Amino acid sequence: MKKIRRCQACLSYTLEQTHCGLAAKSVHPPPYKLQDRFADYRRKAAGLE
């Protein structure tokens, strides 16, 4: 099953791994786990705290 991706160059959506010669990033959020041991570190690194 293919997932929707977004091209970083032209900001269009695609099902392909590459678009406009660049890698397209996934638009789906990472999975959420209640017992995430590293959530505090990830939020600090992202500047959310």
mmCIF file as Biopython writes it, N, C-alpha, C and O atoms, coordinates in Angstrom:
data_model
#
loop_
_atom_site.group_PDB
_atom_site.id
_atom_site.type_symbol
_atom_site.label_atom_id
_atom_site.label_alt_id
_atom_site.label_comp_id
_atom_site.label_asym_id
_atom_site.label_entity_id
_atom_site.label_seq_id
_atom_site.pdbx_PDB_ins_code
_atom_site.Cartn_x
_atom_site.Cartn_y
_atom_site.Cartn_z
_atom_site.occupancy
_atom_site.B_iso_or_equiv
_atom_site.auth_seq_id
_atom_site.auth_asym_id
_atom_site.pdbx_PDB_model_num
ATOM 1   N N  . MET A ? 1  ? 0.839  -1.177 0.000  1.0 0.0 1  A 1 
ATOM 2   C CA . MET A ? 1  ? 0.000  0.000  0.000  1.0 0.0 1  A 1 
ATOM 3   C C  . MET A ? 1  ? 0.885  1.242  0.000  1.0 0.0 1  A 1 
ATOM 4   O O  . MET A ? 1  ? 1.799  1.367  0.816  1.0 0.0 1  A 1 
ATOM 5   N N  . LYS A ? 2  ? 0.608  2.143  -0.908 1.0 0.0 2  A 1 
ATOM 6   C CA . LYS A ? 2  ? 1.381  3.367  -0.983 1.0 0.0 2  A 1 
ATOM 7   C C  . LYS A ? 2  ? 0.798  4.419  -0.050 1.0 0.0 2  A 1 
ATOM 8   O O  . LYS A ? 2  ? -0.406 4.445  0.206  1.0 0.0 2  A 1 
ATOM 9   N N  . LYS A ? 3  ? 1.668  5.282  0.451  1.0 0.0 3  A 1 
ATOM 10  C CA . LYS A ? 3  ? 1.237  6.366  1.322  1.0 0.0 3  A 1 
ATOM 11  C C  . LYS A ? 3  ? 1.393  7.698  0.597  1.0 0.0 3  A 1 
ATOM 12  O O  . LYS A ? 3  ? 2.222  7.830  -0.304 1.0 0.0 3  A 1 
ATOM 13  N N  . ILE A ? 4  ? 0.608  8.664  0.987  1.0 0.0 4  A 1 
ATOM 14  C CA . ILE A ? 4  ? 0.684  9.988  0.389  1.0 0.0 4  A 1 
ATOM 15  C C  . ILE A ? 4  ? 1.955  10.669 0.861  1.0 0.0 4  A 1 
ATOM 16  O O  . ILE A ? 4  ? 2.292  10.612 2.044  1.0 0.0 4  A 1 
ATOM 17  N N  . ARG A ? 5  ? 2.655  11.309 -0.051 1.0 0.0 5  A 1 
ATOM 18  C CA . ARG A ? 5  ? 3.877  12.044 0.244  1.0 0.0 5  A 1 
ATOM 19  C C  . ARG A ? 5  ? 3.754  13.450 -0.320 1.0 0.0 5  A 1 
ATOM 20  O O  . ARG A ? 5  ? 2.922  13.714 -1.188 1.0 0.0 5  A 1 
ATOM 21  N N  . ARG A ? 6  ? 4.602  14.359 0.188  1.0 0.0 6  A 1 
ATOM 22  C CA . ARG A ? 6  ? 4.573  15.745 -0.284 1.0 0.0 6  A 1 
ATOM 23  C C  . ARG A ? 6  ? 5.955  16.131 -0.784 1.0 0.0 6  A 1 
ATOM 24  O O  . ARG A ? 6  ? 6.957  15.917 -0.102 1.0 0.0 6  A 1 
ATOM 25  N N  . CYS A ? 7  ? 5.999  16.693 -1.966 1.0 0.0 7  A 1 
ATOM 26  C CA . CYS A ? 7  ? 7.245  17.144 -2.568 1.0 0.0 7  A 1 
ATOM 27  C C  . CYS A ? 7  ? 7.724  18.400 -1.839 1.0 0.0 7  A 1 
ATOM 28  O O  . CYS A ? 7  ? 6.941  19.323 -1.611 1.0 0.0 7  A 1 
ATOM 29  N N  . GLN A ? 8  ? 8.997  18.437 -1.475 1.0 0.0 8  A 1 
ATOM 30  C CA . GLN A ? 8  ? 9.539  19.580 -0.748 1.0 0.0 8  A 1 
ATOM 31  C C  . GLN A ? 8  ? 9.837  20.760 -1.675 1.0 0.0 8  A 1 
ATOM 32  O O  . GLN A ? 8  ? 9.938  21.898 -1.216 1.0 0.0 8  A 1 
ATOM 33  N N  . ALA A ? 9  ? 9.978  20.498 -2.971 1.0 0.0 9  A 1 
ATOM 34  C CA . ALA A ? 9  ? 10.300 21.559 -3.919 1.0 0.0 9  A 1 
ATOM 35  C C  . ALA A ? 9  ? 9.058  22.335 -4.364 1.0 0.0 9  A 1 
ATOM 36  O O  . ALA A ? 9  ? 9.027  23.563 -4.285 1.0 0.0 9  A 1 
ATOM 37  N N  . CYS A ? 10 ? 8.028  21.609 -4.833 1.0 0.0 10 A 1 
ATOM 38  C CA . CYS A ? 10 ? 6.855  22.287 -5.390 1.0 0.0 10 A 1 
ATOM 39  C C  . CYS A ? 10 ? 5.628  22.184 -4.485 1.0 0.0 10 A 1 
ATOM 40  O O  . CYS A ? 10 ? 4.574  22.725 -4.821 1.0 0.0 10 A 1 
ATOM 41  N N  . LEU A ? 11 ? 5.744  21.499 -3.345 1.0 0.0 11 A 1 
ATOM 42  C CA . LEU A ? 11 ? 4.681  21.354 -2.343 1.0 0.0 11 A 1 
ATOM 43  C C  . LEU A ? 11 ? 3.429  20.657 -2.871 1.0 0.0 11 A 1 
ATOM 44  O O  . LEU A ? 11 ? 2.336  20.869 -2.346 1.0 0.0 11 A 1 
ATOM 45  N N  . SER A ? 12 ? 3.581  19.823 -3.908 1.0 0.0 12 A 1 
ATOM 46  C CA . SER A ? 12 ? 2.445  19.049 -4.404 1.0 0.0 12 A 1 
ATOM 47  C C  . SER A ? 12 ? 2.467  17.664 -3.771 1.0 0.0 12 A 1 
ATOM 48  O O  . SER A ? 12 ? 3.509  17.212 -3.295 1.0 0.0 12 A 1 
ATOM 49  N N  . TYR A ? 13 ? 1.332  16.998 -3.764 1.0 0.0 13 A 1 
ATOM 50  C CA . TYR A ? 13 ? 1.205  15.672 -3.168 1.0 0.0 13 A 1 
ATOM 51  C C  . TYR A ? 13 ? 1.404  14.612 -4.239 1.0 0.0 13 A 1 
ATOM 52  O O  . TYR A ? 13 ? 1.025  14.807 -5.394 1.0 0.0 13 A 1 
ATOM 53  N N  . THR A ? 14 ? 1.995  13.494 -3.854 1.0 0.0 14 A 1 
ATOM 54  C CA . THR A ? 14 ? 2.287  12.421 -4.793 1.0 0.0 14 A 1 
ATOM 55  C C  . THR A ? 14 ? 2.282  11.083 -4.060 1.0 0.0 14 A 1 
ATOM 56  O O  . THR A ? 14 ? 2.310  11.043 -2.830 1.0 0.0 14 A 1 
ATOM 57  N N  . LEU A ? 15 ? 2.246  10.000 -4.811 1.0 0.0 15 A 1 
ATOM 58  C CA . LEU A ? 15 ? 2.373  8.663  -4.249 1.0 0.0 15 A 1 
ATOM 59  C C  . LEU A ? 15 ? 3.767  8.091  -4.491 1.0 0.0 15 A 1 
ATOM 60  O O  . LEU A ? 15 ? 4.079  7.002  -4.009 1.0 0.0 15 A 1 
ATOM 61  N N  . GLU A ? 16 ? 4.592  8.799  -5.220 1.0 0.0 16 A 1 
ATOM 62  C CA . GLU A ? 16 ? 5.931  8.342  -5.573 1.0 0.0 16 A 1 
ATOM 63  C C  . GLU A ? 16 ? 6.942  8.707  -4.487 1.0 0.0 16 A 1 
ATOM 64  O O  . GLU A ? 16 ? 6.700  9.601  -3.676 1.0 0.0 16 A 1 
ATOM 65  N N  . GLN A ? 17 ? 8.082  8.001  -4.480 1.0 0.0 17 A 1 
ATOM 66  C CA . GLN A ? 17 ? 9.150  8.266  -3.509 1.0 0.0 17 A 1 
ATOM 67  C C  . GLN A ? 17 ? 9.883  9.567  -3.831 1.0 0.0 17 A 1 
ATOM 68  O O  . GLN A ? 17 ? 10.313 10.275 -2.920 1.0 0.0 17 A 1 
ATOM 69  N N  . THR A ? 18 ? 10.028 9.888  -5.111 1.0 0.0 18 A 1 
ATOM 70  C CA . THR A ? 18 ? 10.714 11.114 -5.533 1.0 0.0 18 A 1 
ATOM 71  C C  . THR A ? 18 ? 9.790  11.915 -6.438 1.0 0.0 18 A 1 
ATOM 72  O O  . THR A ? 18 ? 8.952  11.357 -7.146 1.0 0.0 18 A 1 
ATOM 73  N N  . HIS A ? 19 ? 9.961  13.239 -6.402 1.0 0.0 19 A 1 
ATOM 74  C CA . HIS A ? 19 ? 9.177  14.146 -7.242 1.0 0.0 19 A 1 
ATOM 75  C C  . HIS A ? 19 ? 10.028 15.387 -7.435 1.0 0.0 19 A 1 
ATOM 76  O O  . HIS A ? 19 ? 10.623 15.877 -6.474 1.0 0.0 19 A 1 
ATOM 77  N N  . CYS A ? 20 ? 10.100 15.894 -8.621 1.0 0.0 20 A 1 
ATOM 78  C CA . CYS A ? 20 ? 10.935 17.051 -8.967 1.0 0.0 20 A 1 
ATOM 79  C C  . CYS A ? 20 ? 12.415 16.775 -8.684 1.0 0.0 20 A 1 
ATOM 80  O O  . CYS A ? 20 ? 13.182 17.704 -8.432 1.0 0.0 20 A 1 
ATOM 81  N N  . GLY A ? 21 ? 12.809 15.517 -8.724 1.0 0.0 21 A 1 
ATOM 82  C CA . GLY A ? 21 ? 14.200 15.161 -8.497 1.0 0.0 21 A 1 
ATOM 83  C C  . GLY A ? 21 ? 14.605 15.106 -7.035 1.0 0.0 21 A 1 
ATOM 84  O O  . GLY A ? 21 ? 15.767 14.828 -6.739 1.0 0.0 21 A 1 
ATOM 85  N N  . LEU A ? 22 ? 13.686 15.363 -6.109 1.0 0.0 22 A 1 
ATOM 86  C CA . LEU A ? 22 ? 13.977 15.325 -4.676 1.0 0.0 22 A 1 
ATOM 87  C C  . LEU A ? 22 ? 13.137 14.249 -4.008 1.0 0.0 22 A 1 
ATOM 88  O O  . LEU A ? 22 ? 12.113 13.822 -4.541 1.0 0.0 22 A 1 
ATOM 89  N N  . ALA A ? 23 ? 13.578 13.820 -2.843 1.0 0.0 23 A 1 
ATOM 90  C CA . ALA A ? 23 ? 12.809 12.835 -2.082 1.0 0.0 23 A 1 
ATOM 91  C C  . ALA A ? 23 ? 11.564 13.502 -1.515 1.0 0.0 23 A 1 
ATOM 92  O O  . ALA A ? 23 ? 11.630 14.607 -0.975 1.0 0.0 23 A 1 
ATOM 93  N N  . ALA A ? 24 ? 10.436 12.825 -1.640 1.0 0.0 24 A 1 
ATOM 94  C CA . ALA A ? 24 ? 9.180  13.336 -1.095 1.0 0.0 24 A 1 
ATOM 95  C C  . ALA A ? 24 ? 9.017  12.820 0.332  1.0 0.0 24 A 1 
ATOM 96  O O  . ALA A ? 24 ? 9.297  11.652 0.603  1.0 0.0 24 A 1 
ATOM 97  N N  . LYS A ? 25 ? 8.569  13.674 1.239  1.0 0.0 25 A 1 
ATOM 98  C CA . LYS A ? 25 ? 8.404  13.300 2.641  1.0 0.0 25 A 1 
ATOM 99  C C  . LYS A ? 25 ? 6.975  12.844 2.914  1.0 0.0 25 A 1 
ATOM 100 O O  . LYS A ? 25 ? 6.025  13.288 2.269  1.0 0.0 25 A 1 
ATOM 101 N N  . SER A ? 26 ? 6.852  11.954 3.880  1.0 0.0 26 A 1 
ATOM 102 C CA . SER A ? 26 ? 5.542  11.448 4.281  1.0 0.0 26 A 1 
ATOM 103 C C  . SER A ? 26 ? 4.760  12.550 4.997  1.0 0.0 26 A 1 
ATOM 104 O O  . SER A ? 26 ? 5.333  13.340 5.746  1.0 0.0 26 A 1 
ATOM 105 N N  . VAL A ? 27 ? 3.455  12.595 4.760  1.0 0.0 27 A 1 
ATOM 106 C CA . VAL A ? 27 ? 2.611  13.594 5.423  1.0 0.0 27 A 1 
ATOM 107 C C  . VAL A ? 27 ? 1.919  13.009 6.644  1.0 0.0 27 A 1 
ATOM 108 O O  . VAL A ? 27 ? 1.204  13.721 7.350  1.0 0.0 27 A 1 
ATOM 109 N N  . HIS A ? 28 ? 2.124  11.714 6.903  1.0 0.0 28 A 1 
ATOM 110 C CA . HIS A ? 28 ? 1.493  11.059 8.034  1.0 0.0 28 A 1 
ATOM 111 C C  . HIS A ? 28 ? 2.315  11.280 9.300  1.0 0.0 28 A 1 
ATOM 112 O O  . HIS A ? 28 ? 3.543  11.230 9.241  1.0 0.0 28 A 1 
ATOM 113 N N  . PRO A ? 29 ? 1.676  11.520 10.438 1.0 0.0 29 A 1 
ATOM 114 C CA . PRO A ? 29 ? 2.429  11.706 11.683 1.0 0.0 29 A 1 
ATOM 115 C C  . PRO A ? 29 ? 3.017  10.382 12.150 1.0 0.0 29 A 1 
ATOM 116 O O  . PRO A ? 29 ? 2.522  9.316  11.784 1.0 0.0 29 A 1 
ATOM 117 N N  . PRO A ? 30 ? 4.072  10.446 12.958 1.0 0.0 30 A 1 
ATOM 118 C CA . PRO A ? 30 ? 4.626  9.199  13.485 1.0 0.0 30 A 1 
ATOM 119 C C  . PRO A ? 30 ? 3.635  8.534  14.434 1.0 0.0 30 A 1 
ATOM 120 O O  . PRO A ? 30 ? 2.767  9.217  14.977 1.0 0.0 30 A 1 
ATOM 121 N N  . PRO A ? 31 ? 3.736  7.231  14.649 1.0 0.0 31 A 1 
ATOM 122 C CA . PRO A ? 31 ? 2.816  6.545  15.545 1.0 0.0 31 A 1 
ATOM 123 C C  . PRO A ? 31 ? 2.945  7.056  16.976 1.0 0.0 31 A 1 
ATOM 124 O O  . PRO A ? 31 ? 4.041  7.398  17.423 1.0 0.0 31 A 1 
ATOM 125 N N  . TYR A ? 32 ? 1.834  7.107  17.686 1.0 0.0 32 A 1 
ATOM 126 C CA . TYR A ? 32 ? 1.805  7.601  19.058 1.0 0.0 32 A 1 
ATOM 127 C C  . TYR A ? 32 ? 1.736  6.421  20.015 1.0 0.0 32 A 1 
ATOM 128 O O  . TYR A ? 32 ? 0.937  5.503  19.832 1.0 0.0 32 A 1 
ATOM 129 N N  . LYS A ? 33 ? 2.576  6.458  21.028 1.0 0.0 33 A 1 
ATOM 130 C CA . LYS A ? 33 ? 2.581  5.406  22.046 1.0 0.0 33 A 1 
ATOM 131 C C  . LYS A ? 33 ? 2.484  6.064  23.412 1.0 0.0 33 A 1 
ATOM 132 O O  . LYS A ? 33 ? 3.167  7.056  23.670 1.0 0.0 33 A 1 
ATOM 133 N N  . LEU A ? 34 ? 1.660  5.536  24.275 1.0 0.0 34 A 1 
ATOM 134 C CA . LEU A ? 34 ? 1.534  6.086  25.619 1.0 0.0 34 A 1 
ATOM 135 C C  . LEU A ? 34 ? 2.805  5.900  26.435 1.0 0.0 34 A 1 
ATOM 136 O O  . LEU A ? 34 ? 3.150  6.759  27.246 1.0 0.0 34 A 1 
ATOM 137 N N  . GLN A ? 35 ? 3.499  4.799  26.231 1.0 0.0 35 A 1 
ATOM 138 C CA . GLN A ? 35 ? 4.708  4.514  26.987 1.0 0.0 35 A 1 
ATOM 139 C C  . GLN A ? 35 ? 5.953  4.949  26.208 1.0 0.0 35 A 1 
ATOM 140 O O  . GLN A ? 35 ? 6.932  4.205  26.155 1.0 0.0 35 A 1 
ATOM 141 N N  . ASP A ? 36 ? 5.931  6.129  25.610 1.0 0.0 36 A 1 
ATOM 142 C CA . ASP A ? 36 ? 7.062  6.642  24.841 1.0 0.0 36 A 1 
ATOM 143 C C  . ASP A ? 36 ? 8.124  7.164  25.805 1.0 0.0 36 A 1 
ATOM 144 O O  . ASP A ? 36 ? 7.928  8.191  26.456 1.0 0.0 36 A 1 
ATOM 145 N N  . ARG A ? 37 ? 9.247  6.454  25.893 1.0 0.0 37 A 1 
ATOM 146 C CA . ARG A ? 37 ? 10.292 6.814  26.848 1.0 0.0 37 A 1 
ATOM 147 C C  . ARG A ? 37 ? 11.036 8.079  26.449 1.0 0.0 37 A 1 
ATOM 148 O O  . ARG A ? 37 ? 11.598 8.748  27.315 1.0 0.0 37 A 1 
ATOM 149 N N  . PHE A ? 38 ? 11.058 8.428  25.178 1.0 0.0 38 A 1 
ATOM 150 C CA . PHE A ? 38 ? 11.862 9.529  24.694 1.0 0.0 38 A 1 
ATOM 151 C C  . PHE A ? 38 ? 11.039 10.743 24.267 1.0 0.0 38 A 1 
ATOM 152 O O  . PHE A ? 38 ? 11.563 11.627 23.590 1.0 0.0 38 A 1 
ATOM 153 N N  . ALA A ? 39 ? 9.781  10.803 24.642 1.0 0.0 39 A 1 
ATOM 154 C CA . ALA A ? 39 ? 8.901  11.900 24.229 1.0 0.0 39 A 1 
ATOM 155 C C  . ALA A ? 39 ? 9.399  13.247 24.759 1.0 0.0 39 A 1 
ATOM 156 O O  . ALA A ? 39 ? 9.355  14.244 24.038 1.0 0.0 39 A 1 
ATOM 157 N N  . ASP A ? 40 ? 9.868  13.289 26.003 1.0 0.0 40 A 1 
ATOM 158 C CA . ASP A ? 40 ? 10.367 14.547 26.566 1.0 0.0 40 A 1 
ATOM 159 C C  . ASP A ? 40 ? 11.563 15.064 25.780 1.0 0.0 40 A 1 
ATOM 160 O O  . ASP A ? 40 ? 11.645 16.256 25.485 1.0 0.0 40 A 1 
ATOM 161 N N  . TYR A ? 41 ? 12.484 14.178 25.443 1.0 0.0 41 A 1 
ATOM 162 C CA . TYR A ? 41 ? 13.664 14.591 24.673 1.0 0.0 41 A 1 
ATOM 163 C C  . TYR A ? 41 ? 13.272 15.084 23.283 1.0 0.0 41 A 1 
ATOM 164 O O  . TYR A ? 41 ? 13.830 16.063 22.788 1.0 0.0 41 A 1 
ATOM 165 N N  . ARG A ? 42 ? 12.307 14.403 22.652 1.0 0.0 42 A 1 
ATOM 166 C CA . ARG A ? 42 ? 11.880 14.787 21.301 1.0 0.0 42 A 1 
ATOM 167 C C  . ARG A ? 42 ? 11.212 16.168 21.318 1.0 0.0 42 A 1 
ATOM 168 O O  . ARG A ? 42 ? 11.442 16.975 20.417 1.0 0.0 42 A 1 
ATOM 169 N N  . ARG A ? 43 ? 10.389 16.446 22.336 1.0 0.0 43 A 1 
ATOM 170 C CA . ARG A ? 43 ? 9.737  17.762 22.426 1.0 0.0 43 A 1 
ATOM 171 C C  . ARG A ? 43 ? 10.763 18.859 22.685 1.0 0.0 43 A 1 
ATOM 172 O O  . ARG A ? 43 ? 10.659 19.946 22.118 1.0 0.0 43 A 1 
ATOM 173 N N  . LYS A ? 44 ? 11.752 18.590 23.534 1.0 0.0 44 A 1 
ATOM 174 C CA . LYS A ? 44 ? 12.807 19.579 23.816 1.0 0.0 44 A 1 
ATOM 175 C C  . LYS A ? 44 ? 13.615 19.869 22.561 1.0 0.0 44 A 1 
ATOM 176 O O  . LYS A ? 44 ? 13.943 21.025 22.295 1.0 0.0 44 A 1 
ATOM 177 N N  . ALA A ? 45 ? 13.942 18.839 21.786 1.0 0.0 45 A 1 
ATOM 178 C CA . ALA A ? 45 ? 14.709 18.998 20.569 1.0 0.0 45 A 1 
ATOM 179 C C  . ALA A ? 45 ? 13.926 19.791 19.517 1.0 0.0 45 A 1 
ATOM 180 O O  . ALA A ? 45 ? 14.517 20.530 18.729 1.0 0.0 45 A 1 
ATOM 181 N N  . ALA A ? 46 ? 12.607 19.639 19.506 1.0 0.0 46 A 1 
ATOM 182 C CA . ALA A ? 46 ? 11.777 20.342 18.534 1.0 0.0 46 A 1 
ATOM 183 C C  . ALA A ? 46 ? 11.441 21.756 19.000 1.0 0.0 46 A 1 
ATOM 184 O O  . ALA A ? 46 ? 10.869 22.534 18.237 1.0 0.0 46 A 1 
ATOM 185 N N  . GLY A ? 47 ? 11.789 22.100 20.242 1.0 0.0 47 A 1 
ATOM 186 C CA . GLY A ? 47 ? 11.514 23.438 20.747 1.0 0.0 47 A 1 
ATOM 187 C C  . GLY A ? 47 ? 10.087 23.615 21.190 1.0 0.0 47 A 1 
ATOM 188 O O  . GLY A ? 47 ? 9.598  24.744 21.228 1.0 0.0 47 A 1 
ATOM 189 N N  . LEU A ? 48 ? 9.403  22.552 21.526 1.0 0.0 48 A 1 
ATOM 190 C CA . LEU A ? 48 ? 8.003  22.635 21.925 1.0 0.0 48 A 1 
ATOM 191 C C  . LEU A ? 48 ? 7.837  22.839 23.415 1.0 0.0 48 A 1 
ATOM 192 O O  . LEU A ? 48 ? 6.717  23.066 23.874 1.0 0.0 48 A 1 
ATOM 193 N N  . GLU A ? 49 ? 8.897  22.769 24.181 1.0 0.0 49 A 1 
ATOM 194 C CA . GLU A ? 49 ? 8.802  22.988 25.635 1.0 0.0 49 A 1 
ATOM 195 C C  . GLU A ? 49 ? 9.604  24.178 26.040 1.0 0.0 49 A 1 
ATOM 196 O O  . GLU A ? 49 ? 9.647  24.520 27.222 1.0 0.0 49 A 1 
#
